[in-house]
Amino acid sequence: PMRRWERQDFCKGDSNDSPSKRKVVYVYSPQYTETCDSLSKVPNRASMVHSLIEAYGLLQHMSVVKPRVATIEEMAKFHTDAYLEHLHKISQDGDNDDPQSGDFGLGYDCPVVEGIYDYAAAVGGATLTAAQCLLDKRGEVAINWAGGWHHAKKDEASGFCYVNDAVLGILKLREKYERVLYVDVDLHHGDGVEDAFSFTSKVMTVSLHKFSPGFFPGTGDLCDTGMGKGRWYAVNVPLDDGIKDDRYFHVFTSVMQEVQALFNPEAVVMQLGADTMAGDPMCSFNMTPVGVAQCLCHVLDWHLPTLLLGGGGYNLANTARCWTYLTGAVLRQTLASEIPDHEFFTEYGPDYSLEISPSCRPDRNETKQLDKNNAIRHV
């Protein structure tokens, strides 16, 4: 008999919920995936993620919506005209030597490659498409796993991020919803999103992340809480190496229960970077998809319009495992442990299993008291 990956009841929802009750939109087109595959930091990752979701038969449970490409005017809702025009100019010939590029954060960790503007417009457009589906009530949850590029600033590329699609999605939801909550469980601090909304009380940003000297981007300490009218509307939970599912979920729920009660959001954007997984080259946290799914389902149980985005994740097979498992959790579908045969099957050796096992590394968070109360004291 097929082994099933046992999953707790954390995604069952209310007793009167049935799997067909949650309407889910999945933003996808072959062209979009091909464009995202070209990102040098995560080559072919978009295809691997989509192929595994498809192989598990999950597409039949979702509305698959083709994304549109963002216009320069739409991206200018956040990014400066000067940045977008420069990105467009250098994108046409892949010019990595333009002297102005350094001013816009291009080069080094955000290399200039031909077509990079088209990639930015595609990712931005896909997240805007997902947000619009929520506004139009086409789904209660909308997914863009190829989005979640949370480091980009209004006038600067940063940390492999050329467009901040998360900010664009939040701004789109703000057209209808008064209070939007941004939740970021990527390994890295969601600095670009926090910065974008640091002066407003209409968007609360919550980020759990590794915080350590020399670790990118170096921001997101406990005392970073927003500014002006936005003071106390940024919540940061700095963590150390080795954290595993149980402790992470405990910290997450402690913070999110307070945030939900005090901010009372009307819509949620959640960034689910998979660089927290055991086996990621970042070699920092020690999580599995089960722990992240518990956090996701805690948020989904609020029954608010929710936009789900990807982000980091540099072990490509584990990232596909994680986001496929999360898609199953959203749909309340239990997935077989065995990876189904599909185009990228050979990438999942040697065990060809959906599980990710934590590694035998110490949890550096055990030795110090994680002061969650500090993070939420002033919300």
N, C-alpha and C positions, 0 to 999 in steps of 0.2 A: 504493500500500500504506500501511497505517496505520503511522505512526512509533511506535516503542516507546521509552519512556524507559529507556535502558540503565541497568541496575542491577548493581552489582558482586555477587560471590558471597557477600557478607557475611551473608546471611540464609539460606543454604542449609542450615546446620546440619551434623550429621554425615552421612556418606555413606549411612548406612542410614535416614536420615530421609526421609520423603516428605511432601508438603504435607498429606496427610490425617492425618499422625501427631500433629500438634500440636492438641490440643483447646482451642478458644477459646470463651469465653463473652462475649457482648456484651449489656450491660444496656440495655434500651430498652423504652419504651412511648410511644404517642402522647401520653398525658397527662403523662408525665414530661418529654418534650421541650417540650410547650407550657408547662409550669411554668417550665422553665429559660429558655425564650425571653423570659420577662418580665423577666429581669435587665437593668436599664437600661444597665449598662456594656457588655453584649454582646447587644443585642437580636437575636432570631432566630438567634443563632449556633448553638444546639443543633440547630435544624432544618436549617441549611445543612450542618453537619457530617454529620448522619445522612443527609440526602438525597443527598450526594455519595457516601458509603459505599455506599448502596443502589444508586445509579446505576451504580457500577462492578461491581455484582453480587457484592459481598463478603458480603452477609448469608447467602447460601446455603452459605458455608463455615464459619459460626459457629452456635453455639447462642444464639438470641436469648431472653433471660430478662427477664421483666417485673419491674421493681424494686418493692419494697414501701416504704412510708413509715416512717421511723424514729419510734419512740415517744419521748416526753419522757424516759423512763427510760433508753433506749438512748443518747440524746444526752448524758444526765447522766453517762455513763461517763467523759466528759471535761469537758463544760461544767458550770458551776455552776447550781444550781437557780435562783438569783436572776437570772442572765443569761437563762436559757431562759424563765422566767416573765415577765420584762419583754419579751422579744422576742415572746412570745405575746400579751401584753396590747396592745402598740402595733400589732401586725400586724393586729388585728381592725378597726381604724379608720384605719390609716395615719397615726397621729398623730406628726408630725415635731417637735412642740413640747414633748413631755414633758420636764420638767426633769431627770429621772433618766437620760435617754437618753445624755447626754454621758459619764456614768460608765461606760457599757457600750460606748463607742466608736461609738455610733450617731449618724448625722448626717454631715455633710461627705462623706468618701469611702465611707461606708456608709449611704446615705440610707434613711430609713424609708419603705417603701411598703406599701400594703395587701397582705396575703398573704405578707409576707416570712418569717414563721414556717413557712408551708406549703412555701415554696421551700427553706428550710433543712432541714426534715424530709424533703423529697423527695430532695435531694442526699445527705444523710447516709444515708438508707435505701438509695439506689442503690449507694453504695460498700459498705455493709454487706451488701447482696445479693450483690455481686461477690465480696467476701471469703468469704462463706458458701459460694458455689459452689466456691471453691478448697478450703475445708475439707472439702466433701462430695465432692471429686474429680470434680466435673462438668466441670472444665476445668483445664488447666495454666496458662492465661493468662485473666484476666478483665478486661474493659475497661469503664470508665465515663468517656467523654470529657467529660461535663458535670460531673465532679467535679474534685478537685485544688485546693480552696480552702485554701491552706496558710498563710495569715496569721492566721486567727482564733485568739484565745487562749481560755483556759477561761472567762473572764468578760468577754470583750471582742470585739466585731467589729473587723475591721481590714482595710484594703486590699481592699475589695469582697468580703470573706469574712465571712459571718455564721455559718457552722458549719465546723469543721475536720473535714471528712469523711475526710481522709487519716489523721488521728490515730485516728478511730473505726475505720477499716479496719485500721490497724496493731494496735489493741487487740483487735479481733476475731481476727486471725491469731495473736496471742499466746496465745489460748485453747488453741491446739494446738502452735504452733511456739515453741521456746525463744528463738531469735535471729531477729529480723526486721530486714532492712536497708531503709532509706528512701533513695531516690536522687531528687534534685530537679534537673532541668535547665531549669527556668523561668528567665527573665531575672532575677527577683527572688529574694533569699534566702528559703529556706523557714523563716522564723523561728518561726512558730507550732508547726510540727512539732518543730523542734529544741528549743524551750523545753519542750514537753510531755514530752520524754524526756531532758532534759539531765542528770538525776540517775540514770539507769539504764544499766547495761551490757548490757541485753537487747535494746535497740533502738539501732542505729547509724544516724545521719543523715549523709548526704553531700549537700552542695549546691554546685553550680557556678553562679555568678551575677555580675552586674555589681555592683561595689563601688566607689562613688565619692562624694565629699562631696555631701550633699544628696539622694542618690538613695535612694528608699524600699527597704526599711525602715531602712537605715543600719547594719544588723548583718551578721554573717557574715564578719568579718575572719579572716585566717589563724590568729590566736592564739585565736579562740573555739573551744574544744575540749571543752566539757562541764564538768560540775561533780560533786564528790563521787565516788560510785561510777561516775558516767557520764563522768568525766574521760577524755579521749582518744577518747570514743565519738561525738563530733561532729566531722565533717571539713568544712572550708570551703575552697573554692577561689575566691578573689576574682579577677574578670577585668575587663578594660577594654574600651572600645568597639571595635567593628570586627572582632571575632574571626570567623574563617570556619571552614568545616567541618573542614579538615585539621588545623589547629592545635587546635581544640576536641576532636576525636576523639583526638589524641595525648595531650592533657592528661587527658581522661576515662579512657582505657585505662591510663595510668600510675598514676592514683590507684586505679581500680577493681580492678586486678590485685592490688594490695597489700591493699585492703580485703577482697576476697573470700578471699584466702589467710589473712589474720590474724583476721578476724571469723567466717568460715565460716558465712554466713547459711543459714537453713533456708527462708526465704520472703523475697520482695522486694515492696516497694511503690514504684512509679516514677511521679513526677509529671513530665509532659511539656509544660509550658506552651509555647505557640507564639509568645510575644512576643520570642523570640530570632531570629525569621525576618527576613531582609531584607524591607524594605517595611512592617514594623510601625510604627505611629505612635510607639512608644517610641524608634525610630531609634537603637538602641544596638548590638546584635550584628548580624552579617552572615551568618547561617546559612541553610541550605536544608534541606528535609526529608531529603535524602540523608544529611547529616551526623548529624542526630538519629537517623535509622534505624540508622546504623552503631553509635551508642552503645547504642541499644535492643537491637540484635541481640547485642552483646557481653554484655549482661546475660542475654538469653534463652538464650544458649549454655551458661549454667550449669545449665539444665534444672531450675529451682526453681519452685514455685508463685509466680506473678507477677501482681500487681494493677497495671493501668495506668490512670492518671488524667490528665485534661487540666489546665487551669489558665489562665494568662494567654493572650493572643492577641487583639489589638485591630484588626488587619486581618482582617476576618471571612473573606473569601475565602481568604486565605493560611493562616489557621488551619484551615479545612476542607481545603485542599490538603494541609497537613502531616499532620493526623490521619488523613486517608484514606490517604495514602501509608504512614504508619506501620502502619495496619491491614493494608494489603497486604503490608508487610514481615513482620508477625507471621504472616500466613497463607502467606508465600512465594509470593505472587501478583504477577506483573509487570503493571503497570497501563499501559494505553495513554496516550500523552501527551495526546491530545485529550480535553477534558472532555466526558463524555457529555451528551446532551440531558436536562434534568431541570428541576424547578421553579425552581431558582435559577441556571439557565444564564447569564443575562445579567449576573450579578455577576462573571463570570470574564473579561470583556473586558479589554483589546482582543485578547489572544492566545488566549483560551479553551484554555489549556494547563495541565497539572498542574505543570509545572516552576515553580520560583521562582529567579530569577537573582540572584546577589549584586550589590550595588550597588558603585560605584567609590568606596569610602571606605577610608581607611587603617586598618590593623589596629594599634591603639594598644598591643597586647600585644607587638609586635615589638621595641619599643625597650627593654623591660625584661625581665629574665630571669624567666620564670614559675617560681617555686620550688615545684614539685610535691612535691619531697622533704620540704619543711617541712610540707606539709599532711598527709603520711602518716607522718612520722617517729615519732610517738608512738602510732600506732594500736594 
